[in-house]
């Protein structure tokens, strides 16, 4: 299984859990942020001009704050 497939699976699992969660909670918000980050990684991981590890760390910091 490729990295892209694994990340897509993570998105699908997170969406499933968001649908299961009835109330707005920290967990549900974290899942939404996780989906946002994974989508960003998928969009940018094949761009050689982007230092992906540094940018992931930066994006995580932005999302957390």
Beta strands, then each sheet from edge to edge (+ up, - down):
end
